[in-house]
Amino acid sequence: MNRNAVWIAAGLLFSTTFVVSSPASAAKCEEEYAYHVEEVGSPEYATTAPATGQRNDSTETSDLSYTMRTTTSRATNWAIDGGGEVGWGIFKVESHTKWDVTNQVEKGVEIGTRLSVPGKHFGYVQPKVEIRKFEITKGRIGWDCKWHEVKNYGVLAAITGWPFFSTCVEQGPCLPKP
């Protein structure tokens, strides 16, 4: 037997085999970047004009009409700013949730509503905006199929209801809620 052949046979006999598993070969998910928008907290309400009321002097229920002008402007803005334009935040909320967002409510806008008020009762209305807060983050879904946050853009306080009217109907004066 050839001396070189003996060394080759011995090398094969004593060699060990290593199996190396790389993350790419064990990957369950493709890596990708995505945005996540999550509503946080409960809706809040901010007034846009003072409450106004009327008494129904009739003995029958009537639909009373209310017309007023906004006295305060309100705008969608960052409650906690992590670095993003408001318009971009509005786009993210609208494209990732069921909500439509109003950018701004101007002062001096005429609005109106109707309220059914029983006879000999007062009916009060107050225009407001409904504000919901949304946390916007950017993340990476890794090969391990888990969300890894890359950047938190903050919390957008978005106007999701306008015009919104708080009302109350009582035998005496009352304060509209919510």
Secondary structure, 3 states (H helix, E strand, C coil): CCHHHHHHHHHHHHCCCCCCCCHHHHCCCCCEEEEEEEEEEEEEEEECCCCEEEECCCCCCEEEEEEEECCCCEECEEEEECCCCHHHHHHHHHHHCCCCCECEECCCCEEEEEEEECCCCEEEEEEEEEEEEEEEEEEEECCCCCEEEEEEEEEEEEEEEEEEEEEEEECCCCCCEC
